[in-house]
Amino acid sequence: MTTTSDARRTPALPHWESTPDDLSAAIQQIKPALRARIEASGRTVEEVFAVVEQRITERVSEIKAAQERGEPVWPVIDYADIAGGTVSAEQIDQLKRRGCLVVRGHFDRDQALAWDADIVDYVERNNFFETYRGPGDDFFGSVGSKPEIYPIYWSPAQMEARQSTRMAEVQAFLNSFWKHESEGVQWFDPARDAMYPDRIRRRPPGADSAGLGTHCDPGTLDLWMTESYQRAFRHLFDGTVEQYDPWDAAHRTSGPQYPGSTMCSAFRTFQGWTALSDMDHDQGVLHTVPIPEAMAYLVLRPLLADVPDDDMCGVTTNQVFPATHKWHTDLLEGLVGIPDIEAGDSVWWHCDMIHSVAPVADQQGWGNVMYIPAAPWCPRNEAYAASVREAFLTGSSPTDFPPEHYERDWTGRFTHDQLNETGRRGMGFN
């Protein structure tokens, strides 16, 4: 129980519910406040960070040892076991420890290849390549292949996959790894996903791609500066770092992120994509640091004395959250790629995890995916669903993405009458 005297001894944290006008001044205000909060517990920032650093070191050592033994680092589970409830306890433990998963046979291979062909037909019949104006954002524009990321959201293939029973079963399975009830609050409904429309990647054979650097997506400066995230990361700032749980959704599902060009309005338990082609592990594929606890390292690292007072280890608004060798070398030693993937497999990683896409020269085979995450129904996702419904009905780009709006007048776009019950619930139509 917190007494009045306890409250006086615990320094209050400033917080901003929108992007501060003066970022440098806000950073120089929040960093000493966070340090003071930690020190009020009787521990120094260095002592708290050492706990996290030791945990990360152990996890990285485990990953390296598994690689040396020739063992897979990424958990792989057959869709049939998820659907049948026969996933083993060992597989569940590994998924929770690694925070990532390949679902083998999530969709039949022929179905995935047919969706890939349908997407080509959809964009070609609507003259996409003749009207393509170039990358709509700086981040995905860095991949170099033109186009590699298609700003397409409402093709029949994407919508059929999003509202399929197979997708709903896997999303519910992944949501179940999170603690979704605490403090008398149900933070999200694990059995109902909010539809989060995202884009398509199609990388052709022979392509050269610069890939994407190591980064994470849960937020930027709002991770330190908003009241909801200060509560979500409370154990990192109150001296009880051993209790920090990266699978606890408390306070993550209501407060929004700061608006900007790289934000995600939705709460995602897992990011994910579904393969529309076969992909070998050395052909410019996804890499992650498969350590869900790594967010504790990323959040506490800027508070150490070697980081300038106005710097959060390179984190700012309107840019992705970078993970770099300058500040995060210990973490990046654990970076590991996915195994070989077949069309119809899906790939998932915890929303906090550092990830990247490796560069490739003269790619062998296609590298095609559609991005579909797990985003359970919660206040934050319900609020975003209103803009998703409007974008869907008008064929517009969703508000989290550049306003390119290619599909507004396209023929063959997925329509409201084609939604099934899962699709309607996912968009909040009922």
C-alpha positions in Angstrom: 0.0 0.0 0.0 1.4 3.5 -0.9 1.1 6.0 1.9 1.1 9.8 1.7 4.7 9.9 2.7 5.6 7.3 0.1 3.9 9.4 -2.6 6.0 12.4 -1.5 9.2 10.5 -1.7 8.4 9.2 -5.2 9.0 12.0 -7.8 6.3 12.6 -10.2 7.0 12.1 -13.9 6.2 14.8 -16.5 4.3 13.5 -19.4 3.0 14.8 -22.7 0.0 13.4 -24.5 1.1 14.8 -27.9 4.5 15.6 -29.4 6.2 18.3 -27.4 6.9 21.6 -29.2 10.5 21.6 -28.1 11.8 18.0 -28.2 15.2 18.8 -26.9 13.9 20.6 -23.9 11.4 17.7 -23.2 14.2 15.1 -23.4 16.3 17.2 -21.0 13.3 17.3 -18.7 12.2 13.6 -18.8 15.6 12.0 -18.4 16.5 13.4 -15.0 12.9 12.8 -13.9 13.2 9.2 -14.8 16.5 8.9 -13.1 15.1 10.4 -10.0 12.2 8.0 -10.0 14.5 5.1 -10.2 16.8 6.4 -7.5 13.9 7.0 -5.1 13.6 3.2 -4.9 17.1 3.0 -3.4 18.7 1.7 -6.6 20.8 3.6 -9.1 20.1 3.6 -12.8 23.3 1.7 -13.3 22.2 -1.0 -10.9 18.8 -1.4 -12.6 20.4 -1.5 -16.0 22.9 -4.1 -14.9 20.0 -6.5 -14.1 18.6 -6.0 -17.6 22.1 -6.3 -19.2 22.8 -9.6 -17.4 19.4 -11.0 -18.7 20.2 -9.9 -22.2 23.7 -11.4 -22.0 22.2 -14.7 -21.0 19.7 -14.7 -23.8 22.3 -13.8 -26.4 24.5 -16.6 -25.2 21.6 -19.1 -25.5 21.0 -18.0 -29.1 24.6 -18.3 -30.1 25.0 -21.7 -28.4 21.9 -22.9 -30.3 23.4 -21.7 -33.6 26.7 -23.4 -32.9 24.8 -26.7 -32.3 23.0 -26.3 -35.6 19.7 -25.9 -33.8 16.9 -23.6 -35.1 16.5 -20.4 -33.1 13.1 -19.5 -34.5 10.3 -21.7 -33.2 8.4 -23.5 -35.9 4.8 -24.8 -35.3 2.5 -26.5 -37.8 -0.8 -24.8 -38.3 -2.5 -28.1 -37.9 -1.2 -28.3 -34.3 -2.5 -24.8 -33.5 -5.9 -25.6 -35.0 -6.1 -28.9 -33.2 -4.8 -27.7 -29.9 -1.8 -30.1 -30.0 1.0 -27.6 -29.6 3.5 -29.1 -27.2 4.5 -27.5 -23.9 8.1 -27.4 -25.1 7.0 -25.4 -28.2 4.9 -23.0 -26.1 7.9 -22.4 -23.8 10.2 -21.8 -26.7 7.8 -19.4 -28.3 7.4 -17.3 -25.1 11.2 -17.3 -24.6 12.0 -16.3 -28.2 9.0 -14.1 -28.9 8.8 -15.2 -32.6 7.2 -18.0 -34.7 7.0 -19.5 -38.1 3.6 -21.2 -38.7 4.1 -23.9 -41.3 1.3 -24.5 -43.6 -0.8 -21.7 -42.2 -2.4 -21.6 -45.7 -2.2 -24.2 -48.4 0.7 -23.5 -50.7 -1.6 -23.5 -53.8 -3.9 -21.0 -52.0 -0.9 -18.6 -51.3 0.4 -18.9 -54.9 -3.1 -18.2 -56.2 -3.4 -15.1 -54.0 0.0 -13.9 -55.3 -1.3 -14.3 -58.9 -4.5 -12.6 -58.0 -2.6 -9.6 -56.7 -0.7 -9.3 -59.9 -3.9 -9.4 -61.9 -5.5 -6.8 -59.6 -2.7 -4.2 -59.9 -2.1 -4.8 -63.7 -5.8 -4.5 -64.6 -5.8 -1.2 -62.8 -2.6 0.1 -64.4 -0.7 0.4 -61.1 2.7 0.3 -62.7 1.8 3.1 -65.2 0.5 5.3 -62.4 3.0 4.4 -59.6 4.5 7.6 -58.2 7.4 6.2 -56.2 7.7 5.3 -52.5 5.3 7.2 -50.3 7.5 7.3 -47.3 11.2 7.6 -46.7 11.5 4.4 -44.6 10.3 1.9 -47.1 11.7 4.1 -49.9 15.2 3.1 -48.7 14.8 -0.5 -49.9 15.9 0.6 -53.4 13.8 -1.9 -55.4 11.0 0.0 -57.3 8.4 -0.8 -56.4 9.1 -3.4 -53.7 6.4 -2.2 -51.2 3.1 -1.9 -53.0 0.8 0.6 -51.3 -2.2 -1.7 -51.9 -4.6 -2.5 -49.1 -8.0 -3.7 -50.4 -7.3 -6.5 -52.9 -9.5 -9.6 -52.6 -6.4 -11.7 -51.8 -5.5 -9.5 -48.8 -9.0 -9.3 -47.5 -9.6 -13.0 -47.9 -6.5 -13.8 -45.8 -7.3 -11.2 -43.2 -10.9 -12.5 -42.5 -10.1 -16.2 -42.9 -10.8 -18.7 -40.1 -7.2 -19.9 -40.3 -5.9 -16.4 -39.7 -8.3 -15.8 -36.7 -7.2 -19.1 -35.1 -3.5 -18.2 -35.3 -4.1 -14.6 -34.1 -6.0 -15.9 -31.1 -3.3 -18.4 -30.3 -0.7 -15.7 -30.4 -2.8 -13.2 -28.3 -3.1 -15.9 -25.6 0.6 -15.5 -24.8 -0.1 -12.1 -23.4 -1.5 -11.2 -20.0 -4.6 -9.4 -21.0 -6.4 -8.9 -17.7 -4.9 -7.3 -14.6 -5.7 -4.5 -12.1 -9.4 -5.3 -12.6 -9.2 -4.4 -16.3 -9.5 -6.5 -19.4 -6.9 -4.8 -21.6 -7.9 -6.6 -24.8 -10.1 -9.4 -26.1 -7.8 -12.2 -27.2 -10.5 -13.9 -29.2 -11.3 -10.9 -31.4 -8.8 -9.3 -33.7 -9.1 -5.8 -35.1 -8.3 -5.7 -38.8 -5.1 -3.7 -39.4 -4.7 -3.3 -43.1 -1.2 -3.1 -44.3 0.7 -3.3 -47.6 2.2 -5.9 -49.9 5.9 -6.7 -50.7 6.8 -8.1 -54.0 10.5 -8.5 -54.8 11.3 -10.1 -58.1 14.1 -12.5 -59.0 17.3 -10.6 -59.8 16.4 -7.7 -57.6 18.9 -5.7 -55.6 17.5 -4.4 -52.3 19.2 -2.4 -49.6 17.0 -4.0 -47.0 15.9 -2.3 -43.8 18.1 -1.5 -40.8 17.7 -2.8 -37.3 14.8 -1.0 -35.6 11.6 -1.6 -33.6 8.1 -0.3 -34.0 6.2 0.1 -30.8 6.7 3.9 -30.6 9.4 6.6 -30.4 9.7 9.3 -27.7 6.2 8.5 -26.5 7.6 5.3 -24.9 9.2 7.6 -22.2 7.0 10.6 -22.3 3.3 9.5 -22.3 1.5 8.5 -19.1 0.3 5.2 -20.5 3.8 4.0 -21.4 5.2 5.2 -18.1 2.7 2.9 -16.5 3.4 0.1 -18.9 7.1 0.3 -18.1 6.5 1.1 -14.4 8.8 -1.8 -13.3 11.7 -0.3 -15.2 11.3 3.1 -13.5 10.3 2.2 -9.9 13.2 -0.1 -8.9 11.3 -3.4 -9.4 12.9 -4.3 -12.7 12.9 -8.0 -12.0 9.1 -7.9 -12.3 9.1 -6.4 -15.8 7.1 -8.6 -18.1 7.2 -8.0 -21.9 4.0 -10.1 -22.2 1.9 -7.8 -19.9 -0.5 -5.6 -21.9 -1.4 -3.4 -19.0 -1.7 0.3 -20.0 -0.6 -0.4 -23.6 -4.0 -0.6 -25.2 -5.5 2.8 -24.5 -3.1 5.6 -24.9 -2.1 6.6 -28.4 1.3 7.1 -29.9 2.5 10.5 -30.9 1.3 11.3 -34.4 4.0 11.1 -37.1 5.1 9.5 -40.3 6.2 6.2 -38.7 3.5 5.7 -36.1 1.2 2.7 -35.7 -2.2 3.7 -34.2 -3.0 0.1 -33.3 -1.7 -2.1 -30.5 -0.3 -5.3 -32.0 0.6 -8.3 -29.9 2.6 -9.6 -32.8 3.7 -8.2 -36.1 3.5 -10.6 -39.0 3.4 -11.5 -42.6 2.1 -14.3 -44.8 4.4 -15.7 -47.5 3.1 -15.6 -51.1 6.3 -17.3 -52.5 9.0 -19.6 -51.3 12.0 -17.8 -49.8 15.4 -19.1 -48.8 16.9 -17.9 -45.6 19.8 -16.1 -47.3 17.7 -14.1 -49.8 17.2 -10.8 -48.1 14.8 -12.1 -45.4 13.6 -10.9 -42.0 16.0 -10.9 -39.0 15.1 -10.3 -35.4 16.7 -10.2 -32.0 14.5 -12.9 -30.6 14.5 -11.5 -27.0 11.2 -10.0 -26.0 12.8 -8.5 -22.9 15.1 -6.3 -25.0 12.7 -3.4 -24.7 13.9 -3.0 -21.1 17.4 -2.5 -22.4 16.2 0.0 -25.1 14.2 2.0 -22.7 16.8 2.2 -19.9 19.9 2.7 -22.1 19.4 6.4 -22.8 19.4 7.1 -19.0 23.1 6.0 -18.6 25.7 8.7 -18.1 27.5 8.2 -21.4 24.4 9.4 -23.4 24.2 13.2 -24.0 21.5 14.9 -22.0 19.4 15.8 -25.1 19.8 12.4 -26.8 17.6 9.2 -26.4 20.1 7.0 -28.3 19.0 8.4 -31.6 15.2 8.0 -31.0 13.1 10.9 -32.2 9.7 11.5 -33.8 9.0 10.8 -37.5 11.7 8.3 -37.7 11.7 4.6 -36.7 13.2 3.6 -33.4 16.8 2.7 -34.3 18.8 -0.1 -32.8 22.5 0.7 -33.6 25.9 -0.6 -32.7 26.7 2.8 -31.2 24.3 2.2 -28.3 23.0 -1.4 -28.5 25.9 -3.7 -29.6 25.1 -6.2 -26.9 21.6 -6.7 -28.3 22.6 -6.8 -31.9 24.9 -9.8 -31.3 21.7 -11.8 -31.0 20.3 -10.9 -34.5 19.2 -14.0 -36.4 17.3 -14.6 -39.6 14.2 -16.7 -40.3 14.5 -20.3 -41.7 13.6 -21.2 -45.2 9.9 -20.3 -45.9 7.4 -21.8 -48.2 4.4 -20.0 -49.8 1.5 -20.3 -47.3 3.7 -20.1 -44.2 3.4 -17.1 -41.9 6.0 -15.4 -39.8 5.4 -13.6 -36.5 7.4 -11.5 -34.0 6.6 -9.8 -30.7 5.6 -6.2 -31.2 8.6 -4.9 -29.2 11.3 -6.9 -30.9 14.2 -5.5 -32.9 14.0 -6.6 -36.5 15.5 -5.8 -39.9 15.4 -7.0 -43.5 18.8 -8.2 -44.8 20.0 -6.6 -48.1 20.2 -8.8 -51.1 21.9 -8.7 -54.5 20.6 -10.6 -57.5 17.8 -12.2 -55.5 17.1 -15.8 -56.3 13.4 -16.4 -56.6 10.5 -14.1 -55.6 10.2 -12.6 -52.2 6.5 -11.9 -51.8 4.5 -11.3 -48.6 1.4 -9.6 -47.3 1.6 -7.9 -44.0 -1.0 -9.1 -41.5 -0.4 -8.7 -37.7 -2.2 -9.8 -34.6 -4.0 -6.7 -33.2 -6.6 -7.7 -30.6 -9.8 -5.7 -30.0 -9.1 -3.1 -27.4 -9.9 0.7 -26.9 -6.9 1.8 -29.0 -7.7 -0.5 -31.8 -11.5 0.2 -31.7 -10.7 3.9 -32.1 -8.5 3.2 -35.1 -11.2 0.9 -36.6 -13.3 3.9 -37.4 -10.7 5.3 -39.8 -10.2 1.7 -41.2 -13.9 1.4 -42.0 -13.8 4.8 -43.9 -10.7 3.8 -45.8 -12.2 0.5 -46.7 -15.5 1.9 -48.0 -13.7 4.5 -50.1 -10.7 2.5 -51.3 -8.4 5.0 -49.6 -5.0 4.4 -47.9 -5.5 3.8 -44.2 -4.5 6.8 -42.0 -1.4 5.2 -40.6 0.1 5.2 -44.1 1.0 7.8 -46.8 -2.1 9.2 -48.4 -1.6 7.7 -51.8 -5.1 6.4 -52.4 -4.4 4.3 -55.5 -7.4 2.1 -55.1 -10.2 4.6 -54.9 -11.4 4.0 -58.5 -10.0 0.5 -59.0 -12.1 -2.3 -60.4 -12.2 -5.6 -58.5 -11.6 -4.0 -55.1 -13.0 -6.1 -52.2 -16.4 -4.7 -51.1 -18.5 -4.5 -48.0 -20.9 -7.3 -49.2 -17.9 -9.7 -49.3 -17.1 -9.4 -45.6 -17.8 -12.4 -43.5 -18.6 -12.3 -39.8 -14.9 -12.2 -38.9 -14.3 -9.3 -41.3 -17.2 -7.3 -40.0 -16.2 -7.8 -36.4 -12.6 -6.9 -37.2 -13.6 -3.6 -38.7 -16.2 -2.9 -36.1 -19.2 -3.0 -38.5 -21.0 -5.1 -35.8 
